[in-house]
Amino acid sequence: MANERAKILCDNDNIIGIALEILTKERLSLSRYNDVVILAHTIENKLPLATKDKALKSLAKRHGVEVV
């Protein structure tokens, strides 16, 4: 899939570590794991987050991620 507006990212140990730190710090359930992995990618790659999910948007802002 070639699209300059999209980037395919792969999880690695660092991303999983960041995600687990956020889950623990925020006391989130594992049902939020996918959202937190997305957030971890935005943090690690210094990317803005595009979402309409209110909970994810709030979480991202608390972690200093720009939400568009």
C-alpha positions in Angstrom: 0.0 0.0 0.0 1.8 3.1 -1.2 0.3 6.3 0.2 2.3 9.3 1.4 -0.3 10.0 4.1 0.0 6.5 5.7 2.9 4.7 7.3 3.1 1.1 8.2 4.8 0.6 11.6 5.8 -2.7 13.2 5.8 -3.4 16.9 9.1 -4.0 18.6 10.3 -4.5 22.2 10.5 -0.7 22.8 7.0 0.0 21.6 5.6 -2.8 23.7 7.6 -1.5 26.7 6.2 2.0 26.2 2.7 0.6 25.9 3.0 -1.5 29.1 4.3 1.5 30.9 1.3 3.6 29.9 -1.1 0.8 30.8 0.5 0.6 34.2 0.8 4.3 34.8 -2.7 5.0 33.7 -4.1 1.9 35.4 -5.9 0.9 32.1 -7.3 -2.6 31.4 -5.8 -4.8 28.8 -8.8 -4.1 26.6 -7.2 -0.7 25.9 -3.9 -2.4 24.7 -4.4 -1.7 21.0 -5.1 2.0 21.6 -2.0 2.2 23.8 0.2 0.5 21.2 -1.0 3.1 18.7 -0.2 5.8 21.2 3.3 4.3 21.8 4.0 4.4 18.1 3.1 8.1 18.0 5.3 8.8 21.0 8.3 6.8 19.7 8.1 8.2 16.2 7.2 11.7 17.2 4.1 11.6 15.0 0.7 13.4 15.5 -2.3 11.2 16.2 -5.5 11.3 14.1 -8.4 9.9 16.0 -12.0 10.6 16.8 -11.9 8.3 19.8 -12.4 10.6 22.8 -10.7 8.3 25.3 -7.6 7.9 23.1 -7.5 11.6 22.3 -7.5 12.4 26.0 -4.8 9.9 26.8 -2.7 11.2 23.9 -2.9 14.7 25.1 -1.9 13.7 28.7 1.2 12.2 27.1 2.1 15.2 25.1 1.0 13.9 21.7 -0.4 16.3 19.2 -3.9 15.2 18.2 -5.3 16.2 14.8 
